[in-house]
């Protein structure tokens, strides 16, 4: 039975099978447009701090409200 908290179940299962942790797989599978390719998003360096905070919230980064823009970018890239 599929987990209702996972938006893209097929992608989640593929990532777990590939060796990703369940937590990281869920974060990736729940990101909007995670399965789409095309590079339409601008680099994090060009995002505003507010945009970075929203993205950090979507992927579940803790302590994001205390981070500056540089720390948010680092956390998003390495989470």
C-alpha positions, 0 to 999 in steps of 0.5 A: 500500500503506497504511503500517502506522505510520498508524492512520487512513490516510484521515484522514492522506491527507485532512490531507496533501491539505489542506496539512498536513505529513506529520509533523503529519498522521501525529501527528493520524491516530495520536492515539486517537479523532482522527476522532471529534467531540463535545468529550468531552475536558476542557481541557488546563488541567484535565489533570494533568501526568502526563496531559499528559506521556502525551499529549505522548509520544503526539504525539511532543513532544521535551523533554517531560520537562523541561517544566512544566505550562504549557510542556506545554500550550503545546506540545500546543496549538501542535504 
